[in-house]
């Protein structure tokens, strides 16, 4: 086949693909807008891949308000209570390939949220850096610990005995926290100590995580100009 014939064939294939509506979403590098020095600790995000499209705004020192739509209602609920218990503000809209599986959507939301936290905190001077919280929820007890250390690692231990809670695949809770740890470059430990209800296990972990992150992000006035690390880098 000549170069000219090959070129013509490629153009025809492209037209056919467009007519059939099979043209894929164009991937775009994640975009996170970092706030200027002295302004509110917030970040806007817009991450688009061929699998997910996630956009919104995260505020560290928020008022507990949220507008969340992920296509997975139970995950919406977890992000809503994460925002309220953390004292954050969150606007997040996600569209994903849920016809394939929930994995891409849940993990990517974790990554984006982690990146937004890291961007909103800026140089991290004056923050506590680490925090933990023990959260009771009726018969369930969960603990979460967060260290914004610059080293991504997640340990998640749930005692969930069902494949789904609501419409969320329960195994993906681990993927969410893995994604957050990666995006925020943080240590995240989330553990259920005991309990009966699988719903309570997941909800207690998200509440504990929110309150642990709230402490880690909070500022210490005594160390306002200092980085919380003897290495001089986080």
N, C-alpha and C positions, 0 to 999 in steps of 0.2 A: 504493500500500500504506500502510495506517495505521501509526502508531508502535507501537500495540499488536500488530498482526499481525507487523510487522518484528521486534519483540522476541521473540515466540513462535517465529518462524522461526529466529532466531539461537540460541535455547536448544535447539531440536530438532537443529540442525546440530551443536552442541557435543556433545549426547548421542550422536549418530551417530558422530562422530569418535572419541569415547572408546570406544564399543562395538567399533569396528573396530581399536582399538589404534594409532591414528595420532596420538595426542596427542603433540606434540613435547616434548623436554626443556626445562624452563624455564631460560632463561639467568640466570646469577647473576654479579654483579660479582666480579672476582678478589679473593680474600681472602688477605692475607699477614700473618702474625703476627710482629711485630718483637720481638726479645728486649729485656729490660730492661737498662739500663746496668749494666755490671759482670758480667753473666751470660755464658754461652757464646755464641759467635757462630754463631747458627743462626736459621733461619726455617722456619715451617710454611706450607704453601700449599694452597689449595683453589680451583681455577678451573673454572667450569662454563659452557659455552656450548651452543648447539644442535648444535655440531659435535664438541666434545671435553669430556671431564671429566678433570681432572688434579689429583691430591692427593698430599701427602707432606710430607717434611721434609728440609732440607738443613743440614749442619753444616760450617762452614769448617774448624775445627780438629778434624777427625774422626779415625777410625782405619782408613779405607780400606774400611769395610764397606758393603754395599749390599743393597737389596731393590728390584728394578726389574722392572716389567712394562708394556710399551707396546703389545703386540700385534704388534710388528715385532721379530723375534728379533735381527737384526743390530744394530738400534738399541739394544736391551737391552745387547748385548755392548759397544757403544761407550760407553754410559753407565756400565757397570760398570768398564771400564778407565779411564775419565775419573775416576771416584771413587777408584780405587785409586792411580793415578799422581798425583792431586792431593792425596792424603792427606785427602780429605773423607769425610763419611758421607752417604749418600743413600738415602731411601725415596721411591719414586715409582711411582704406579699411574696409568696413562692408559688411557682408553677413548675411541676416536674413530670417525669414520665411514669406516673403512677399506674399506667396500664401495663408497664413492665414489672415494677416492684416499688416498694416504698423506700428502699435503701438509699438511692441517690438523693432523694429529697431530704430525708432525715439527716444523713451525714453532711450534706452540703449546707444545710441550715446551721448545723453545729459549727462547721468551719467558718461560715460567714459571720456568725454571732461572735465567735472567738476573735476573728480579725477586727471586728468593730470595737470590741472591748479594748484590744491592744492599741488600736488607732486613737480611740477616745482618751486613753490614759497618757498618751504622748510619751514623754521621757521618763515617766513613773516616779519622778522625784516627789518625796513627801508622802507617798502612799504607804499603807501598812504592808502591802505586798502579799501577806498570807492571812488566811482566816479559816475558821471552821465553825460548824454548827451541828448540834444534835437536835433532831426534829422528831417529836412524838406525833403520831396521828392515830388516835384511838389505840388499837392493839399493836400497832406497828411502831418501830423505832428505827430511824435512819440517821446516819452521820455523813457529813460531807466536809472535805478539807480542800482548800485551793491555795496554791502558791504560784504567783505570777513571776516565776523564776527565770523565764526565757528558755526553759527546757520542757518540751512537750512530753507528757506521759499521763496516761489515764489508767486507773484501776477501778473497775465497776463490778460490784458483787451484789446481785439481786437474788431474791428468793421467789421468783415468779414461776408459777406452775402452769401457766396457760400460754398459748401461742399469741393471743391477741387480748388487749384490754381496750374496750371500745373498738375503734377501727385501726388501732396502732399495733403493728407487729412488735411484740415485746422485746425480741432479741435486738432490735434496732436502738433501744435506749443506750446500749453500750456504744453503738456507732455514733450517736449524737455526742456523747461526752468525749469519745476519741476525737471526733472532728473539732469540738470546741478546744480541747487541749492542743491540738495541732495549730488551729488558727490563732489562739491567744498565746501560744508558746508557754503553756502553763502545766503544772502538775494538778491533776484532778483526781480525787479519791471519793467515791460514792458507794456507800455500803449500807445494806439493810441488815440490822442485827437480828431482828425477829419480827413476826407478824403473820397474819392469816390472809388478808385480802391482797391480791395482786395489784388491784387499783391503788390501794393505800401504799404499797411498796414503791411504786413509781412516783406517785404524787409526793410522798414524804421525801424521797430522794431529790426531786426537783426543788422543793421548798428549802430543804437543807442546803442544796447547792446555791440557790439564790442568796440566802442569808450569809453563807460563807464567802461568796464573791463580793457581797456588799461590804463586808468587813475588810476584805483584801483591798478593795478599791478606795476605801475611806482614807482621808488624809490625816496625818499626825502633825499637828501644828508645831511640835517641838523639833521635827525633822523636815520642815517644809522645803528646804533647799538641798536636802541630801537624798542620794539614791539609797534605797534600802538594801545595800549589798556592799560587802568589803572588797569585791572584785572591781567595782567601778563600772559594771556593765550588767544590764539585765536584757 
